[in-house]
């Protein structure tokens, strides 16, 4: 297996993990507070609380773009 294929596999694994452990915000009156990382199955309203956790879409998009940009730059190196 050459270096480029190995790099693509690692990048795909990292992006897959980004969809399992996601950045989440606590929504209070349509405003976000308390940025944290949560497992995807722990989103929603936690027990003993009334405010839900939702995915921070701009942050996860920026993370994925960052990983893809790094992979693209590393693939250009000969």
CNS distance restraints for C-alpha pairs under 8 A (distance, minus, plus):
assign (resid   1 and name CA) (resid   5 and name CA) 6.50 0.50 0.50
assign (resid   1 and name CA) (resid   6 and name CA) 6.72 0.50 0.50
assign (resid   2 and name CA) (resid   6 and name CA) 6.41 0.50 0.50
assign (resid   3 and name CA) (resid   7 and name CA) 6.12 0.50 0.50
assign (resid   4 and name CA) (resid   8 and name CA) 6.24 0.50 0.50
assign (resid   4 and name CA) (resid  75 and name CA) 6.34 0.50 0.50
assign (resid   5 and name CA) (resid   9 and name CA) 6.24 0.50 0.50
assign (resid   6 and name CA) (resid  10 and name CA) 6.26 0.50 0.50
assign (resid   7 and name CA) (resid  11 and name CA) 6.14 0.50 0.50
assign (resid   7 and name CA) (resid  71 and name CA) 7.06 0.50 0.50
assign (resid   8 and name CA) (resid  12 and name CA) 6.10 0.50 0.50
assign (resid   8 and name CA) (resid  71 and name CA) 7.27 0.50 0.50
assign (resid   9 and name CA) (resid  13 and name CA) 6.19 0.50 0.50
assign (resid  10 and name CA) (resid  14 and name CA) 6.21 0.50 0.50
assign (resid  11 and name CA) (resid  15 and name CA) 6.17 0.50 0.50
assign (resid  11 and name CA) (resid  67 and name CA) 6.84 0.50 0.50
assign (resid  11 and name CA) (resid  68 and name CA) 7.48 0.50 0.50
assign (resid  11 and name CA) (resid  71 and name CA) 7.01 0.50 0.50
assign (resid  12 and name CA) (resid  16 and name CA) 6.11 0.50 0.50
assign (resid  13 and name CA) (resid  17 and name CA) 6.27 0.50 0.50
assign (resid  14 and name CA) (resid  18 and name CA) 6.32 0.50 0.50
assign (resid  15 and name CA) (resid  19 and name CA) 6.76 0.50 0.50
assign (resid  15 and name CA) (resid  64 and name CA) 6.41 0.50 0.50
assign (resid  15 and name CA) (resid  67 and name CA) 7.60 0.50 0.50
assign (resid  16 and name CA) (resid  20 and name CA) 6.79 0.50 0.50
assign (resid  17 and name CA) (resid  21 and name CA) 6.12 0.50 0.50
assign (resid  18 and name CA) (resid  22 and name CA) 5.80 0.50 0.50
assign (resid  18 and name CA) (resid  60 and name CA) 7.37 0.50 0.50
assign (resid  18 and name CA) (resid  64 and name CA) 7.80 0.50 0.50
assign (resid  19 and name CA) (resid  40 and name CA) 7.24 0.50 0.50
assign (resid  20 and name CA) (resid  39 and name CA) 5.65 0.50 0.50
assign (resid  20 and name CA) (resid  40 and name CA) 5.37 0.50 0.50
assign (resid  21 and name CA) (resid  37 and name CA) 6.26 0.50 0.50
assign (resid  21 and name CA) (resid  38 and name CA) 5.42 0.50 0.50
assign (resid  21 and name CA) (resid  39 and name CA) 4.45 0.50 0.50
assign (resid  21 and name CA) (resid  40 and name CA) 6.03 0.50 0.50
assign (resid  22 and name CA) (resid  37 and name CA) 5.44 0.50 0.50
assign (resid  22 and name CA) (resid  38 and name CA) 5.57 0.50 0.50
assign (resid  22 and name CA) (resid  39 and name CA) 6.21 0.50 0.50
assign (resid  22 and name CA) (resid  40 and name CA) 6.29 0.50 0.50
assign (resid  22 and name CA) (resid  55 and name CA) 6.60 0.50 0.50
assign (resid  22 and name CA) (resid  56 and name CA) 7.79 0.50 0.50
assign (resid  22 and name CA) (resid  60 and name CA) 6.98 0.50 0.50
assign (resid  23 and name CA) (resid  35 and name CA) 6.87 0.50 0.50
assign (resid  23 and name CA) (resid  36 and name CA) 5.75 0.50 0.50
assign (resid  23 and name CA) (resid  37 and name CA) 4.39 0.50 0.50
assign (resid  23 and name CA) (resid  38 and name CA) 6.40 0.50 0.50
assign (resid  23 and name CA) (resid  55 and name CA) 5.89 0.50 0.50
assign (resid  23 and name CA) (resid  56 and name CA) 5.54 0.50 0.50
assign (resid  23 and name CA) (resid  59 and name CA) 6.96 0.50 0.50
assign (resid  23 and name CA) (resid  60 and name CA) 6.58 0.50 0.50
assign (resid  24 and name CA) (resid  35 and name CA) 5.73 0.50 0.50
assign (resid  24 and name CA) (resid  36 and name CA) 5.39 0.50 0.50
assign (resid  24 and name CA) (resid  37 and name CA) 5.67 0.50 0.50
assign (resid  24 and name CA) (resid  38 and name CA) 6.39 0.50 0.50
assign (resid  24 and name CA) (resid  43 and name CA) 7.71 0.50 0.50
assign (resid  24 and name CA) (resid  53 and name CA) 5.87 0.50 0.50
assign (resid  24 and name CA) (resid  54 and name CA) 5.25 0.50 0.50
assign (resid  24 and name CA) (resid  55 and name CA) 4.44 0.50 0.50
assign (resid  24 and name CA) (resid  56 and name CA) 5.18 0.50 0.50
assign (resid  25 and name CA) (resid  32 and name CA) 5.48 0.50 0.50
assign (resid  25 and name CA) (resid  33 and name CA) 5.67 0.50 0.50
assign (resid  25 and name CA) (resid  34 and name CA) 5.63 0.50 0.50
assign (resid  25 and name CA) (resid  35 and name CA) 4.69 0.50 0.50
assign (resid  25 and name CA) (resid  36 and name CA) 6.49 0.50 0.50
assign (resid  25 and name CA) (resid  53 and name CA) 5.33 0.50 0.50
assign (resid  25 and name CA) (resid  54 and name CA) 5.47 0.50 0.50
assign (resid  25 and name CA) (resid  55 and name CA) 6.40 0.50 0.50
assign (resid  25 and name CA) (resid  56 and name CA) 6.13 0.50 0.50
assign (resid  26 and name CA) (resid  32 and name CA) 5.47 0.50 0.50
assign (resid  26 and name CA) (resid  33 and name CA) 5.07 0.50 0.50
assign (resid  26 and name CA) (resid  34 and name CA) 5.59 0.50 0.50
assign (resid  26 and name CA) (resid  35 and name CA) 6.99 0.50 0.50
assign (resid  26 and name CA) (resid  51 and name CA) 6.41 0.50 0.50
assign (resid  26 and name CA) (resid  52 and name CA) 5.72 0.50 0.50
assign (resid  26 and name CA) (resid  53 and name CA) 4.40 0.50 0.50
assign (resid  26 and name CA) (resid  54 and name CA) 6.48 0.50 0.50
assign (resid  27 and name CA) (resid  31 and name CA) 5.47 0.50 0.50
assign (resid  27 and name CA) (resid  32 and name CA) 4.62 0.50 0.50
assign (resid  27 and name CA) (resid  33 and name CA) 6.31 0.50 0.50
assign (resid  27 and name CA) (resid  51 and name CA) 6.01 0.50 0.50
assign (resid  27 and name CA) (resid  52 and name CA) 5.81 0.50 0.50
assign (resid  27 and name CA) (resid  53 and name CA) 6.20 0.50 0.50
assign (resid  27 and name CA) (resid  54 and name CA) 7.03 0.50 0.50
assign (resid  28 and name CA) (resid  32 and name CA) 6.25 0.50 0.50
assign (resid  28 and name CA) (resid  33 and name CA) 7.12 0.50 0.50
assign (resid  28 and name CA) (resid  51 and name CA) 6.10 0.50 0.50
assign (resid  28 and name CA) (resid  52 and name CA) 7.96 0.50 0.50
assign (resid  38 and name CA) (resid  42 and name CA) 6.30 0.50 0.50
assign (resid  38 and name CA) (resid  43 and name CA) 6.97 0.50 0.50
assign (resid  39 and name CA) (resid  43 and name CA) 7.11 0.50 0.50
assign (resid  42 and name CA) (resid  46 and name CA) 7.64 0.50 0.50
assign (resid  43 and name CA) (resid  52 and name CA) 7.33 0.50 0.50
assign (resid  43 and name CA) (resid  53 and name CA) 5.36 0.50 0.50
assign (resid  43 and name CA) (resid  54 and name CA) 6.28 0.50 0.50
assign (resid  43 and name CA) (resid  55 and name CA) 7.82 0.50 0.50
assign (resid  44 and name CA) (resid  52 and name CA) 4.72 0.50 0.50
assign (resid  44 and name CA) (resid  53 and name CA) 4.99 0.50 0.50
assign (resid  44 and name CA) (resid  54 and name CA) 6.53 0.50 0.50
assign (resid  45 and name CA) (resid  49 and name CA) 6.53 0.50 0.50
assign (resid  45 and name CA) (resid  50 and name CA) 6.33 0.50 0.50
assign (resid  45 and name CA) (resid  51 and name CA) 5.89 0.50 0.50
assign (resid  45 and name CA) (resid  52 and name CA) 4.14 0.50 0.50
assign (resid  45 and name CA) (resid  53 and name CA) 6.29 0.50 0.50
assign (resid  46 and name CA) (resid  50 and name CA) 7.58 0.50 0.50
assign (resid  46 and name CA) (resid  51 and name CA) 7.81 0.50 0.50
assign (resid  46 and name CA) (resid  52 and name CA) 6.98 0.50 0.50
assign (resid  46 and name CA) (resid  53 and name CA) 7.93 0.50 0.50
assign (resid  56 and name CA) (resid  60 and name CA) 6.46 0.50 0.50
assign (resid  57 and name CA) (resid  61 and name CA) 6.04 0.50 0.50
assign (resid  58 and name CA) (resid  62 and name CA) 6.14 0.50 0.50
assign (resid  59 and name CA) (resid  63 and name CA) 6.21 0.50 0.50
assign (resid  60 and name CA) (resid  64 and name CA) 6.23 0.50 0.50
assign (resid  61 and name CA) (resid  65 and name CA) 6.11 0.50 0.50
assign (resid  62 and name CA) (resid  66 and name CA) 6.02 0.50 0.50
assign (resid  63 and name CA) (resid  67 and name CA) 6.31 0.50 0.50
assign (resid  64 and name CA) (resid  68 and name CA) 6.21 0.50 0.50
assign (resid  65 and name CA) (resid  69 and name CA) 6.02 0.50 0.50
assign (resid  66 and name CA) (resid  70 and name CA) 6.17 0.50 0.50
assign (resid  67 and name CA) (resid  71 and name CA) 6.20 0.50 0.50
assign (resid  68 and name CA) (resid  72 and name CA) 6.08 0.50 0.50
assign (resid  69 and name CA) (resid  73 and name CA) 6.15 0.50 0.50
assign (resid  70 and name CA) (resid  74 and name CA) 6.11 0.50 0.50
assign (resid  71 and name CA) (resid  75 and name CA) 6.06 0.50 0.50
assign (resid  72 and name CA) (resid  76 and name CA) 6.42 0.50 0.50
assign (resid  73 and name CA) (resid  77 and name CA) 6.86 0.50 0.50
